[in-house]
Amino acid sequence: MRWRSIANLATAAHRDQSAVSCDVAKLSQWGLVKNEVHGRKKIVMPVATTISINASIAAA
């Protein structure tokens, strides 16, 4: 399973580290990722090998 640090994710997404940390916390609450501490780094690991999101828009 592939893992990345929050700092690495923030760099890759061109976003602030604190914003990515908040996003990861929410994804962790939903059970989509595991957020663990290894030494001084917070490591993020996906729970599943793939995640699929389906959306539809209904006419008003």
Biopython code that builds the backbone (N, CA, C, O; Angstrom):
import numpy as np
from Bio.PDB.StructureBuilder import StructureBuilder

atoms = [
    (1, "MET", "N", (0.845, -1.180, 0.000)),
    (1, "MET", "CA", (0.000, 0.000, 0.000)),
    (1, "MET", "C", (0.890, 1.243, 0.000)),
    (1, "MET", "O", (1.907, 1.279, 0.693)),
    (2, "ARG", "N", (0.525, 2.226, -0.748)),
    (2, "ARG", "CA", (1.330, 3.425, -0.883)),
    (2, "ARG", "C", (0.991, 4.434, 0.212)),
    (2, "ARG", "O", (-0.178, 4.622, 0.547)),
    (3, "TRP", "N", (2.000, 5.074, 0.761)),
    (3, "TRP", "CA", (1.793, 6.081, 1.798)),
    (3, "TRP", "C", (2.551, 7.340, 1.431)),
    (3, "TRP", "O", (3.512, 7.295, 0.663)),
    (4, "ARG", "N", (2.117, 8.463, 1.980)),
    (4, "ARG", "CA", (2.786, 9.747, 1.785)),
    (4, "ARG", "C", (2.616, 10.576, 3.048)),
    (4, "ARG", "O", (1.654, 10.410, 3.798)),
    (5, "SER", "N", (3.555, 11.455, 3.263)),
    (5, "SER", "CA", (3.423, 12.361, 4.395)),
    (5, "SER", "C", (2.480, 13.505, 4.009)),
    (5, "SER", "O", (2.264, 13.772, 2.827)),
    (6, "ILE", "N", (1.932, 14.165, 5.008)),
    (6, "ILE", "CA", (1.059, 15.304, 4.747)),
    (6, "ILE", "C", (1.841, 16.409, 4.038)),
    (6, "ILE", "O", (1.314, 17.062, 3.138)),
    (7, "ALA", "N", (3.076, 16.617, 4.433)),
    (7, "ALA", "CA", (3.912, 17.640, 3.778)),
    (7, "ALA", "C", (4.118, 17.302, 2.305)),
    (7, "ALA", "O", (4.078, 18.189, 1.453)),
    (8, "ASN", "N", (4.338, 16.021, 2.002)),
    (8, "ASN", "CA", (4.535, 15.593, 0.619)),
    (8, "ASN", "C", (3.249, 15.773, -0.185)),
    (8, "ASN", "O", (3.292, 16.218, -1.332)),
    (9, "LEU", "N", (2.112, 15.430, 0.407)),
    (9, "LEU", "CA", (0.825, 15.629, -0.270)),
    (9, "LEU", "C", (0.576, 17.108, -0.545)),
    (9, "LEU", "O", (0.101, 17.470, -1.622)),
    (10, "ALA", "N", (0.896, 17.963, 0.427)),
    (10, "ALA", "CA", (0.698, 19.407, 0.266)),
    (10, "ALA", "C", (1.556, 19.947, -0.873)),
    (10, "ALA", "O", (1.096, 20.757, -1.678)),
    (11, "THR", "N", (2.787, 19.501, -0.932)),
    (11, "THR", "CA", (3.684, 19.939, -2.012)),
    (11, "THR", "C", (3.155, 19.485, -3.368)),
    (11, "THR", "O", (3.124, 20.264, -4.320)),
    (12, "ALA", "N", (2.740, 18.222, -3.452)),
    (12, "ALA", "CA", (2.241, 17.675, -4.713)),
    (12, "ALA", "C", (0.962, 18.375, -5.174)),
    (12, "ALA", "O", (0.737, 18.535, -6.374)),
    (13, "ALA", "N", (0.128, 18.791, -4.224)),
    (13, "ALA", "CA", (-1.143, 19.444, -4.553)),
    (13, "ALA", "C", (-1.026, 20.961, -4.644)),
    (13, "ALA", "O", (-2.002, 21.637, -4.970)),
    (14, "HIS", "N", (0.164, 21.506, -4.359)),
    (14, "HIS", "CA", (0.384, 22.961, -4.346)),
    (14, "HIS", "C", (-0.597, 23.649, -3.399)),
    (14, "HIS", "O", (-1.205, 24.666, -3.733)),
    (15, "ARG", "N", (-0.733, 23.060, -2.196)),
    (15, "ARG", "CA", (-1.642, 23.592, -1.186)),
    (15, "ARG", "C", (-0.912, 23.756, 0.128)),
    (15, "ARG", "O", (0.151, 23.172, 0.339)),
    (16, "ASP", "N", (-1.487, 24.553, 1.010)),
    (16, "ASP", "CA", (-0.931, 24.776, 2.333)),
    (16, "ASP", "C", (-1.028, 23.486, 3.154)),
    (16, "ASP", "O", (-2.029, 22.772, 3.088)),
    (17, "GLN", "N", (0.007, 23.204, 3.915)),
    (17, "GLN", "CA", (0.069, 21.968, 4.704)),
    (17, "GLN", "C", (-1.072, 21.875, 5.713)),
    (17, "GLN", "O", (-1.603, 20.788, 5.942)),
    (18, "SER", "N", (-1.454, 22.989, 6.315)),
    (18, "SER", "CA", (-2.545, 22.947, 7.297)),
    (18, "SER", "C", (-3.881, 22.616, 6.626)),
    (18, "SER", "O", (-4.713, 21.931, 7.221)),
    (19, "ALA", "N", (-4.097, 23.095, 5.394)),
    (19, "ALA", "CA", (-5.327, 22.787, 4.663)),
    (19, "ALA", "C", (-5.376, 21.294, 4.322)),
    (19, "ALA", "O", (-6.424, 20.660, 4.450)),
    (20, "VAL", "N", (-4.253, 20.741, 3.893)),
    (20, "VAL", "CA", (-4.192, 19.311, 3.568)),
    (20, "VAL", "C", (-4.402, 18.486, 4.829)),
    (20, "VAL", "O", (-5.063, 17.449, 4.784)),
    (21, "SER", "N", (-3.856, 18.928, 5.940)),
    (21, "SER", "CA", (-4.039, 18.232, 7.209)),
    (21, "SER", "C", (-5.516, 18.170, 7.578)),
    (21, "SER", "O", (-5.988, 17.134, 8.048)),
    (22, "CYS", "N", (-6.256, 19.261, 7.375)),
    (22, "CYS", "CA", (-7.701, 19.282, 7.644)),
    (22, "CYS", "C", (-8.438, 18.333, 6.705)),
    (22, "CYS", "O", (-9.349, 17.621, 7.127)),
    (23, "ASP", "N", (-8.044, 18.323, 5.428)),
    (23, "ASP", "CA", (-8.667, 17.418, 4.456)),
    (23, "ASP", "C", (-8.436, 15.964, 4.853)),
    (23, "ASP", "O", (-9.358, 15.150, 4.803)),
    (24, "VAL", "N", (-7.215, 15.639, 5.245)),
    (24, "VAL", "CA", (-6.867, 14.276, 5.641)),
    (24, "VAL", "C", (-7.652, 13.873, 6.890)),
    (24, "VAL", "O", (-8.092, 12.729, 7.004)),
    (25, "ALA", "N", (-7.826, 14.795, 7.814)),
    (25, "ALA", "CA", (-8.602, 14.499, 9.022)),
    (25, "ALA", "C", (-10.041, 14.128, 8.664)),
    (25, "ALA", "O", (-10.600, 13.191, 9.233)),
    (26, "LYS", "N", (-10.636, 14.853, 7.730)),
    (26, "LYS", "CA", (-12.003, 14.560, 7.302)),
    (26, "LYS", "C", (-12.053, 13.219, 6.570)),
    (26, "LYS", "O", (-12.959, 12.424, 6.822)),
    (27, "LEU", "N", (-11.106, 12.948, 5.671)),
    (27, "LEU", "CA", (-11.058, 11.662, 4.964)),
    (27, "LEU", "C", (-10.880, 10.507, 5.945)),
    (27, "LEU", "O", (-11.416, 9.419, 5.737)),
    (28, "SER", "N", (-10.126, 10.751, 7.010)),
    (28, "SER", "CA", (-9.923, 9.745, 8.042)),
    (28, "SER", "C", (-11.227, 9.472, 8.795)),
    (28, "SER", "O", (-11.531, 8.320, 9.105)),
    (29, "GLN", "N", (-11.997, 10.516, 9.089)),
    (29, "GLN", "CA", (-13.299, 10.357, 9.748)),
    (29, "GLN", "C", (-14.238, 9.512, 8.889)),
    (29, "GLN", "O", (-15.022, 8.722, 9.414)),
    (30, "TRP", "N", (-14.157, 9.678, 7.578)),
    (30, "TRP", "CA", (-15.016, 8.944, 6.649)),
    (30, "TRP", "C", (-14.506, 7.528, 6.402)),
    (30, "TRP", "O", (-15.164, 6.739, 5.722)),
    (31, "GLY", "N", (-13.325, 7.200, 6.957)),
    (31, "GLY", "CA", (-12.778, 5.865, 6.794)),
    (31, "GLY", "C", (-12.079, 5.616, 5.474)),
    (31, "GLY", "O", (-11.865, 4.464, 5.097)),
    (32, "LEU", "N", (-11.717, 6.687, 4.756)),
    (32, "LEU", "CA", (-11.071, 6.529, 3.451)),
    (32, "LEU", "C", (-9.558, 6.427, 3.539)),
    (32, "LEU", "O", (-8.925, 5.831, 2.668)),
    (33, "VAL", "N", (-8.969, 7.005, 4.588)),
    (33, "VAL", "CA", (-7.518, 6.946, 4.779)),
    (33, "VAL", "C", (-7.206, 6.666, 6.244)),
    (33, "VAL", "O", (-8.030, 6.894, 7.130)),
    (34, "LYS", "N", (-6.003, 6.170, 6.473)),
    (34, "LYS", "CA", (-5.469, 6.034, 7.826)),
    (34, "LYS", "C", (-4.436, 7.134, 7.991)),
    (34, "LYS", "O", (-3.629, 7.372, 7.093)),
    (35, "ASN", "N", (-4.457, 7.793, 9.114)),
    (35, "ASN", "CA", (-3.519, 8.865, 9.410)),
    (35, "ASN", "C", (-2.714, 8.421, 10.624)),
    (35, "ASN", "O", (-3.227, 8.410, 11.742)),
    (36, "GLU", "N", (-1.454, 8.055, 10.405)),
    (36, "GLU", "CA", (-0.617, 7.541, 11.479)),
    (36, "GLU", "C", (0.607, 8.426, 11.666)),
    (36, "GLU", "O", (0.990, 9.181, 10.772)),
    (37, "VAL", "N", (1.207, 8.319, 12.830)),
    (37, "VAL", "CA", (2.427, 9.077, 13.119)),
    (37, "VAL", "C", (3.595, 8.111, 13.106)),
    (37, "VAL", "O", (3.597, 7.104, 13.815)),
    (38, "HIS", "N", (4.589, 8.432, 12.288)),
    (38, "HIS", "CA", (5.830, 7.666, 12.221)),
    (38, "HIS", "C", (6.968, 8.622, 12.547)),
    (38, "HIS", "O", (7.326, 9.472, 11.732)),
    (39, "GLY", "N", (7.529, 8.481, 13.731)),
    (39, "GLY", "CA", (8.563, 9.423, 14.155)),
    (39, "GLY", "C", (7.942, 10.790, 14.342)),
    (39, "GLY", "O", (7.043, 10.967, 15.164)),
    (40, "ARG", "N", (8.423, 11.759, 13.577)),
    (40, "ARG", "CA", (7.886, 13.118, 13.669)),
    (40, "ARG", "C", (6.960, 13.459, 12.515)),
    (40, "ARG", "O", (6.431, 14.569, 12.456)),
    (41, "LYS", "N", (6.753, 12.513, 11.585)),
    (41, "LYS", "CA", (5.911, 12.770, 10.422)),
    (41, "LYS", "C", (4.556, 12.094, 10.563)),
    (41, "LYS", "O", (4.443, 11.000, 11.117)),
    (42, "LYS", "N", (3.543, 12.760, 10.058)),
    (42, "LYS", "CA", (2.217, 12.156, 9.949)),
    (42, "LYS", "C", (2.149, 11.507, 8.567)),
    (42, "LYS", "O", (2.365, 12.158, 7.544)),
    (43, "ILE", "N", (1.844, 10.221, 8.563)),
    (43, "ILE", "CA", (1.797, 9.449, 7.333)),
    (43, "ILE", "C", (0.346, 9.140, 6.992)),
    (43, "ILE", "O", (-0.438, 8.756, 7.859)),
    (44, "VAL", "N", (0.000, 9.312, 5.723)),
    (44, "VAL", "CA", (-1.355, 9.065, 5.254)),
    (44, "VAL", "C", (-1.330, 7.849, 4.341)),
    (44, "VAL", "O", (-0.541, 7.786, 3.399)),
    (45, "MET", "N", (-2.204, 6.875, 4.626)),
    (45, "MET", "CA", (-2.308, 5.669, 3.811)),
    (45, "MET", "C", (-3.760, 5.461, 3.416)),
    (45, "MET", "O", (-4.652, 5.598, 4.252)),
    (46, "PRO", "N", (-4.013, 5.132, 2.147)),
    (46, "PRO", "CA", (-5.390, 4.842, 1.743)),
    (46, "PRO", "C", (-5.857, 3.537, 2.364)),
    (46, "PRO", "O", (-5.055, 2.628, 2.578)),
    (47, "VAL", "N", (-7.125, 3.439, 2.649)),
    (47, "VAL", "CA", (-7.697, 2.222, 3.208)),
    (47, "VAL", "C", (-7.935, 1.201, 2.090)),
    (47, "VAL", "O", (-7.711, 0.007, 2.290)),
    (48, "ALA", "N", (-8.383, 1.653, 0.926)),
    (48, "ALA", "CA", (-8.660, 0.783, -0.215)),
    (48, "ALA", "C", (-7.622, 1.023, -1.308)),
    (48, "ALA", "O", (-6.944, 2.050, -1.320)),
    (49, "THR", "N", (-7.508, 0.068, -2.222)),
    (49, "THR", "CA", (-6.573, 0.235, -3.338)),
    (49, "THR", "C", (-7.105, 1.226, -4.364)),
    (49, "THR", "O", (-6.328, 1.876, -5.063)),
    (50, "THR", "N", (-8.434, 1.344, -4.458)),
    (50, "THR", "CA", (-9.049, 2.336, -5.341)),
    (50, "THR", "C", (-10.241, 2.963, -4.624)),
    (50, "THR", "O", (-10.887, 2.327, -3.792)),
    (51, "ILE", "N", (-10.518, 4.210, -4.959)),
    (51, "ILE", "CA", (-11.677, 4.915, -4.423)),
    (51, "ILE", "C", (-12.414, 5.500, -5.613)),
    (51, "ILE", "O", (-11.812, 6.178, -6.445)),
    (52, "SER", "N", (-13.708, 5.246, -5.700)),
    (52, "SER", "CA", (-14.509, 5.721, -6.799)),
    (52, "SER", "C", (-15.613, 6.632, -6.267)),
    (52, "SER", "O", (-16.294, 6.294, -5.299)),
    (53, "ILE", "N", (-15.782, 7.772, -6.899)),
    (53, "ILE", "CA", (-16.843, 8.704, -6.511)),
    (53, "ILE", "C", (-17.760, 8.886, -7.713)),
    (53, "ILE", "O", (-17.309, 9.256, -8.797)),
    (54, "ASN", "N", (-19.038, 8.627, -7.516)),
    (54, "ASN", "CA", (-20.033, 8.797, -8.580)),
    (54, "ASN", "C", (-20.981, 9.914, -8.191)),
    (54, "ASN", "O", (-21.424, 9.996, -7.045)),
    (55, "ALA", "N", (-21.285, 10.763, -9.137)),
    (55, "ALA", "CA", (-22.198, 11.869, -8.865)),
    (55, "ALA", "C", (-23.176, 12.022, -10.023)),
    (55, "ALA", "O", (-22.857, 11.694, -11.166)),
    (56, "SER", "N", (-24.351, 12.515, -9.721)),
    (56, "SER", "CA", (-25.313, 12.816, -10.766)),
    (56, "SER", "C", (-25.999, 14.132, -10.418)),
    (56, "SER", "O", (-26.144, 14.489, -9.249)),
    (57, "ILE", "N", (-26.402, 14.820, -11.430)),
    (57, "ILE", "CA", (-27.083, 16.104, -11.250)),
    (57, "ILE", "C", (-28.503, 15.948, -11.775)),
    (57, "ILE", "O", (-28.716, 15.598, -12.935)),
    (58, "ALA", "N", (-29.458, 16.209, -10.913)),
    (58, "ALA", "CA", (-30.860, 16.130, -11.302)),
    (58, "ALA", "C", (-31.353, 17.495, -11.716)),
    (58, "ALA", "O", (-30.980, 18.501, -11.113)),
    (59, "ALA", "N", (-32.170, 17.542, -12.718)),
    (59, "ALA", "CA", (-32.745, 18.816, -13.167)),
    (59, "ALA", "C", (-33.686, 19.354, -12.097)),
    (59, "ALA", "O", (-34.423, 18.598, -11.464)),
    (60, "ALA", "N", (-33.650, 20.659, -11.906)),
    (60, "ALA", "CA", (-34.496, 21.277, -10.870)),
    (60, "ALA", "C", (-35.891, 21.501, -11.373)),
    (60, "ALA", "O", (-36.737, 22.010, -10.638)),
]
sb = StructureBuilder()
sb.init_structure("model")
sb.init_model(0)
sb.init_chain("A")
sb.init_seg("    ")
for serial, (resi, resn, name, xyz) in enumerate(atoms, 1):
    if name == "N":
        sb.init_residue(resn, " ", resi, " ")
    sb.init_atom(name, np.array(xyz, "f"), 0.0, 1.0, " ", f" {name:<3s}", serial, name[0])
structure = sb.get_structure()
